[in-house]
Amino acid sequence: MEKIKFFSPDDLSCGMNLQKSEVILNEYYQGTRKIENINDAIEIYNIKKFFDNKLYLTKWTPTDIENFEKIIANIFGTVARYVRSVDDKNLENTYQETVFYYKSDFWRLIDKFKTYQNISVDIIEKLLFSSKVRLNEILKSKNLTEYYGIELKKYMLSEKSTAEILLDKYEIKHFREKEEIYLPKELSNHDKEIILLNYIDSDVPNLNYLRLIKNIQSNKDKIEVSPRTLLKAKRKAEEQEERFFEKSSGMEMETTVIFSKHAEKEVFLDNEGVKTTATYSSKWIEDNLDQATLLNNFIYMFEFVDR
């Protein structure tokens, strides 16, 4: 991981990232480094988060910390101007240039500096329906969700996998704190039920999610479904269980893992029915061999472990 990333106060790479931050901040102060692209801007945002959380190297004196905070405050003005320059004309290219572990931070900064006021609803809708933007990244921002509520609702009603976002928010018990997911206020309980029905009727709904749907306890403030929908989910789950676990039959599944030097993205996952293809950039892995990045690969690329 070439760029600095703040994950959490107890992340194992904090010390290494703070050492790199020291070098980078001094380079900005000396004028030998400047913000040239969106990843540079997001990197400063991540460095700032270490200081916001009072994370410092033990060798730093109070004067060192004060000086670094002044440097960050000065550079952050440039970050703001850079992010506010994003508009309809350059949004797609700027987002595509953003490295994969900065994607969520991209939208956080779009929210923070109210840059969404420069971005038309038509552009957001286009990017959503072309799968160039991930829905859950936008839904992590309350302001973006409110601003693009109508367009987000339209997309959610058309995309069957949206049901998994609803169930993850309302029905799954999480054993660690998760980022809040916001839903557009335009999305009614009736809309939510339609999303669940679309999922139940889809070609290969996940059996675990079907089991969640059939056991939903309706709550008008969260998610409310009719007995008919619960019964439909129950029957679909039983149908899958019978098909999956019948002794005389089996289910063919295919998983493909590809390491390519020519992959355009660090990681790309393609799920088509029961076929999953994971393509990884071997060049990116080979070019980023520091221990912190190798460890984080198992979190953010391979998803073997969480933070």
Backbone torsions as a table, in degrees:
resi	resn	phi	psi	omega
1	MET	NA	103.5	-175.2
2	GLU	-69.7	-38.8	-178.4
3	LYS	-89.5	152.4	179.8
4	ILE	-76.8	136.1	180.0
5	LYS	-133.2	126.7	174.9
6	PHE	-92.0	119.6	179.0
7	PHE	-101.3	-51.9	179.2
8	SER	-165.7	161.8	-179.0
9	PRO	-59.5	-25.2	-177.2
10	ASP	-105.2	17.6	178.7
11	ASP	-66.7	142.6	-175.3
12	LEU	-67.0	-19.5	-176.3
13	SER	-94.5	8.6	-177.1
14	CYS	-56.4	-49.3	-176.6
15	GLY	-60.3	-45.7	179.6
16	MET	-64.7	-40.9	179.6
17	ASN	-66.4	-34.2	177.6
18	LEU	-69.0	-37.2	176.3
19	GLN	-63.5	-42.4	177.5
20	LYS	-66.9	-36.4	179.3
21	SER	-62.4	-40.0	179.2
22	GLU	-58.5	-46.0	-179.9
23	VAL	-63.8	-45.5	-177.0
24	ILE	-64.7	-44.7	-179.4
25	LEU	-63.4	-39.9	177.4
26	ASN	-64.3	-36.8	178.2
27	GLU	-66.4	-39.4	175.9
28	TYR	-64.3	-42.0	-179.3
29	TYR	-63.3	-38.5	-178.4
30	GLN	-81.4	-8.6	178.6
31	GLY	82.7	10.5	-179.6
32	THR	-90.8	-2.5	178.0
33	ARG	-137.9	145.4	176.3
34	LYS	-148.1	164.4	179.4
35	ILE	-76.3	116.5	-177.0
36	GLU	-115.0	-15.3	180.0
37	ASN	-154.6	177.7	-175.1
38	ILE	-63.9	-33.1	-179.5
39	ASN	-68.9	-33.9	174.7
40	ASP	-63.3	-42.7	-179.2
41	ALA	-63.8	-44.6	-179.2
42	ILE	-68.3	-31.3	178.2
43	GLU	-62.4	-43.0	177.6
44	ILE	-61.9	-39.9	176.6
45	TYR	-58.0	-42.0	179.4
46	ASN	-70.1	-39.0	176.5
47	ILE	-61.4	-42.1	179.2
48	LYS	-59.5	-34.3	-178.4
49	LYS	-66.5	-30.3	174.7
50	PHE	-62.9	-44.5	-179.3
51	PHE	-71.1	-36.2	177.0
52	ASP	-61.2	-30.2	-179.6
53	ASN	-95.0	11.5	176.9
54	LYS	59.1	40.1	178.0
55	LEU	-103.0	118.0	-176.3
56	TYR	-136.1	159.8	171.0
57	LEU	-74.1	143.3	-177.1
58	THR	-64.1	-25.0	-178.6
59	LYS	-77.1	-14.4	-179.0
60	TRP	-73.4	134.1	174.3
61	THR	-86.5	165.4	175.2
62	PRO	-55.3	-34.6	177.8
63	THR	-67.3	-41.1	177.0
64	ASP	-58.5	-46.8	-178.0
65	ILE	-62.3	-44.1	179.4
66	GLU	-61.4	-41.7	179.7
67	ASN	-65.8	-42.2	179.1
68	PHE	-64.2	-39.6	179.4
69	GLU	-64.7	-34.8	176.5
70	LYS	-67.2	-40.0	178.4
71	ILE	-62.7	-45.1	180.0
72	ILE	-61.3	-45.1	-179.2
73	ALA	-60.1	-39.3	-179.6
74	ASN	-68.5	-45.0	-179.0
75	ILE	-69.0	-30.9	-173.7
76	PHE	-64.9	-23.6	174.2
77	GLY	-63.5	-37.8	177.0
78	THR	-69.2	-37.4	176.3
79	VAL	-58.8	-46.7	-179.5
80	ALA	-60.0	-46.1	-179.2
81	ARG	-63.5	-38.3	-178.9
82	TYR	-65.9	-47.4	-177.8
83	VAL	-66.4	-38.4	179.5
84	ARG	-68.9	-12.5	178.8
85	SER	-82.6	-8.0	178.5
86	VAL	-72.3	132.7	179.6
87	ASP	-150.0	-168.2	-177.7
88	ASP	-56.0	-36.6	-173.6
89	LYS	-71.5	-33.2	-173.6
90	ASN	-119.4	1.6	-176.2
91	LEU	-57.5	-51.8	-175.0
92	GLU	-61.2	-47.1	-179.4
93	ASN	-65.0	-40.6	-179.6
94	THR	-64.7	-41.7	179.3
95	TYR	-66.0	-40.4	179.5
96	GLN	-66.4	-30.1	178.0
97	GLU	-73.5	-19.8	-177.1
98	THR	-70.7	127.1	-179.4
99	VAL	-65.0	154.8	-166.9
100	PHE	-61.9	-32.8	-177.9
101	TYR	-83.3	2.5	174.2
102	TYR	-108.8	0.9	-174.1
103	LYS	-58.1	-46.8	-179.7
104	SER	-66.1	-38.6	178.0
105	ASP	-62.6	-34.2	178.0
106	PHE	-54.6	-49.9	-177.6
107	TRP	-72.0	-30.5	176.7
108	ARG	-62.4	-39.2	179.7
109	LEU	-74.5	-34.8	174.0
110	ILE	-59.2	-38.5	177.2
111	ASP	-70.5	-51.4	-173.7
112	LYS	-56.1	-42.3	-176.2
113	PHE	-99.4	13.0	176.7
114	LYS	55.6	32.0	-179.8
115	THR	-67.2	-19.8	179.3
116	TYR	-58.9	-20.9	177.4
117	GLN	-68.0	-17.1	177.0
118	ASN	-91.0	-7.5	-170.3
119	ILE	-113.8	119.9	-175.2
120	SER	-72.1	156.2	179.0
121	VAL	-64.4	-30.6	-179.2
122	ASP	-64.4	-40.1	-179.7
123	ILE	-66.6	-44.8	178.9
124	ILE	-61.2	-44.2	179.5
125	GLU	-61.6	-42.7	179.2
126	LYS	-60.9	-45.2	-178.5
127	LEU	-67.3	-37.0	178.0
128	LEU	-64.8	-50.5	-175.3
129	PHE	-71.9	-18.0	176.0
130	SER	-94.0	4.7	178.9
131	SER	61.4	27.5	177.9
132	LYS	-91.3	-8.9	177.0
133	VAL	-132.9	136.7	179.4
134	ARG	-85.2	130.0	-176.7
135	LEU	-57.2	-46.3	-173.7
136	ASN	-65.9	-21.8	176.8
137	GLU	-68.8	-38.1	178.3
138	ILE	-73.6	-38.4	-177.3
139	LEU	-68.2	-11.0	175.5
140	LYS	-77.3	-10.3	179.8
141	SER	-107.6	117.7	-179.6
142	LYS	-62.9	-43.3	-177.1
143	ASN	-67.6	-41.8	178.5
144	LEU	-64.9	-40.7	-179.9
145	THR	-62.9	-39.2	177.9
146	GLU	-70.6	-40.6	-174.5
147	TYR	-68.8	-39.0	-177.9
148	TYR	-107.7	30.4	-173.8
149	GLY	-54.4	-46.3	-177.1
150	ILE	-64.7	-44.5	-179.0
151	GLU	-67.6	-38.8	178.9
152	LEU	-66.0	-41.0	177.2
153	LYS	-60.6	-45.9	180.0
154	LYS	-57.8	-44.1	-179.2
155	TYR	-68.3	-42.8	-177.7
156	MET	-62.9	-35.0	178.7
157	LEU	-72.0	-21.4	-178.0
158	SER	-95.4	-18.5	-174.1
159	GLU	-106.0	111.6	-173.8
160	LYS	-60.9	-35.4	-176.5
161	SER	-67.9	-10.8	177.0
162	THR	-57.1	-28.1	179.5
163	ALA	-56.9	-34.8	-178.8
164	GLU	-67.4	-31.6	176.2
165	ILE	-67.5	-43.7	178.2
166	LEU	-60.8	-46.1	-177.7
167	LEU	-68.4	-35.9	177.5
168	ASP	-64.2	-35.3	-178.5
169	LYS	-76.2	-42.4	-170.1
170	TYR	-102.9	-27.6	-168.3
171	GLU	-114.6	-23.6	-176.9
172	ILE	-88.4	131.4	175.8
173	LYS	-86.9	119.9	-177.5
174	HIS	-97.9	140.3	-177.0
175	PHE	-94.9	2.1	172.3
176	ARG	-145.5	160.5	-176.8
177	GLU	-66.1	132.0	178.9
178	LYS	-115.6	155.9	176.5
179	GLU	-63.6	141.2	179.8
180	GLU	-66.7	136.6	173.0
181	ILE	-109.4	126.6	179.9
182	TYR	-101.3	149.9	177.0
183	LEU	-118.5	146.4	179.8
184	PRO	-62.9	138.7	-178.8
185	LYS	-65.1	-18.9	178.6
186	GLU	-71.9	-14.3	-177.9
187	LEU	-83.5	106.3	-177.7
188	SER	-83.2	171.3	175.8
189	ASN	-63.1	-34.0	177.3
190	HIS	-64.0	-41.4	177.5
191	ASP	-61.6	-43.0	-179.9
192	LYS	-61.0	-39.3	179.7
193	GLU	-67.3	-37.6	176.8
194	ILE	-61.6	-41.7	178.8
195	ILE	-60.6	-42.9	179.2
196	LEU	-66.0	-39.9	179.0
197	LEU	-65.2	-41.2	177.0
198	ASN	-60.4	-37.4	180.0
199	TYR	-68.4	-45.1	179.7
200	ILE	-59.0	-38.1	-177.4
201	ASP	-83.8	-4.4	-178.1
202	SER	-69.4	167.8	-173.0
203	ASP	-63.0	-48.3	-177.3
204	VAL	-135.2	74.3	176.3
205	PRO	-69.9	147.7	-179.5
206	ASN	-70.4	127.5	-177.4
207	LEU	-57.8	-39.0	-179.6
208	ASN	-63.1	-38.3	178.4
209	TYR	-72.0	-35.0	175.7
210	LEU	-60.9	-40.2	178.9
211	ARG	-65.1	-35.4	176.4
212	LEU	-65.3	-43.3	-177.9
213	ILE	-62.8	-45.3	-175.5
214	LYS	-67.4	-15.6	-179.8
215	ASN	-108.0	11.3	-179.0
216	ILE	-62.1	132.6	171.7
217	GLN	-97.9	108.7	-172.7
218	SER	-58.3	137.1	177.7
219	ASN	-143.1	116.2	-173.8
220	LYS	-63.0	-20.3	179.2
221	ASP	-87.8	-7.0	-178.9
222	LYS	-126.6	-79.5	-179.6
223	ILE	-144.5	132.6	-173.9
224	GLU	-130.9	124.3	-178.6
225	VAL	-130.6	155.3	-178.1
226	SER	-83.3	158.4	175.7
227	PRO	-57.3	-31.0	-179.9
228	ARG	-64.0	-41.0	179.0
229	THR	-68.3	-41.1	177.9
230	LEU	-60.2	-42.0	179.9
231	LEU	-66.1	-39.6	179.4
232	LYS	-63.6	-41.3	178.0
233	ALA	-65.5	-39.9	179.6
234	LYS	-61.7	-45.2	-179.4
235	ARG	-67.1	-39.1	179.5
236	LYS	-67.0	-38.7	178.0
237	ALA	-64.3	-43.3	179.0
238	GLU	-64.4	-37.8	178.1
239	GLU	-62.3	-43.3	179.0
240	GLN	-68.7	-42.5	179.5
241	GLU	-59.3	-42.0	-179.9
242	GLU	-65.7	-40.2	-179.3
243	ARG	-70.9	-40.5	-176.5
244	PHE	-73.3	-38.9	-166.8
245	PHE	-110.7	3.4	177.7
246	GLU	-64.6	133.7	-174.1
247	LYS	-62.0	-34.8	-173.9
248	SER	-84.9	0.5	-178.8
249	SER	-137.2	165.5	177.2
250	GLY	-140.2	178.2	179.7
251	MET	-127.9	123.5	-179.4
252	GLU	-80.9	128.6	177.8
253	MET	-129.2	148.5	-177.4
254	GLU	-131.8	130.6	176.4
255	THR	-127.7	128.5	-179.7
256	THR	-124.5	132.6	176.2
257	VAL	-118.5	126.1	-177.2
258	ILE	-123.7	130.8	170.5
259	PHE	-109.8	117.7	-174.4
260	SER	-129.1	135.1	175.9
261	LYS	-74.8	-13.4	-176.1
262	HIS	-107.3	8.2	179.3
263	ALA	-62.5	134.7	-177.7
264	GLU	-74.8	-29.2	-178.7
265	LYS	-116.2	160.3	178.2
266	GLU	-61.7	-39.6	177.6
267	VAL	-150.3	139.1	176.9
268	PHE	-138.5	123.8	179.7
269	LEU	-109.1	131.6	179.3
270	ASP	-124.9	113.9	179.2
271	ASN	-108.3	117.9	179.0
272	GLU	-129.4	98.7	-176.0
273	GLY	63.8	-122.1	179.6
274	VAL	-98.9	14.1	178.7
275	LYS	-107.4	125.6	179.2
276	THR	-122.0	129.5	176.7
277	THR	-122.8	124.6	178.0
278	ALA	-113.6	120.8	179.8
279	THR	-113.6	125.4	-178.0
280	TYR	-117.8	146.7	176.8
281	SER	-84.2	105.9	178.7
282	SER	-68.0	-29.9	178.0
283	LYS	-63.6	-43.8	-179.2
284	TRP	-64.0	-40.9	-180.0
285	ILE	-63.9	-45.4	-178.2
286	GLU	-67.9	-27.0	-179.8
287	ASP	-84.2	-7.7	-176.0
288	ASN	-131.2	77.7	-171.9
289	LEU	-102.9	10.3	176.6
290	ASP	-67.9	152.3	-170.5
291	GLN	-62.9	-36.7	-178.5
292	ALA	-64.1	-40.9	179.8
293	THR	-68.5	-42.2	178.4
294	LEU	-59.2	-39.2	177.3
295	LEU	-66.6	-46.5	-178.5
296	ASN	-66.4	-22.8	175.5
297	ASN	-57.6	-34.8	-178.7
298	PHE	-74.8	-12.6	175.0
299	ILE	-94.4	-53.8	-167.1
300	TYR	-98.0	-18.3	176.6
301	MET	-102.4	-51.9	-174.9
302	PHE	-92.5	-18.3	177.6
303	GLU	56.8	37.8	176.2
304	PHE	-79.1	-33.8	-177.8
305	VAL	-135.8	163.6	175.4
306	ASP	-98.6	-172.2	-175.4
307	ARG	-65.0	NA	NA
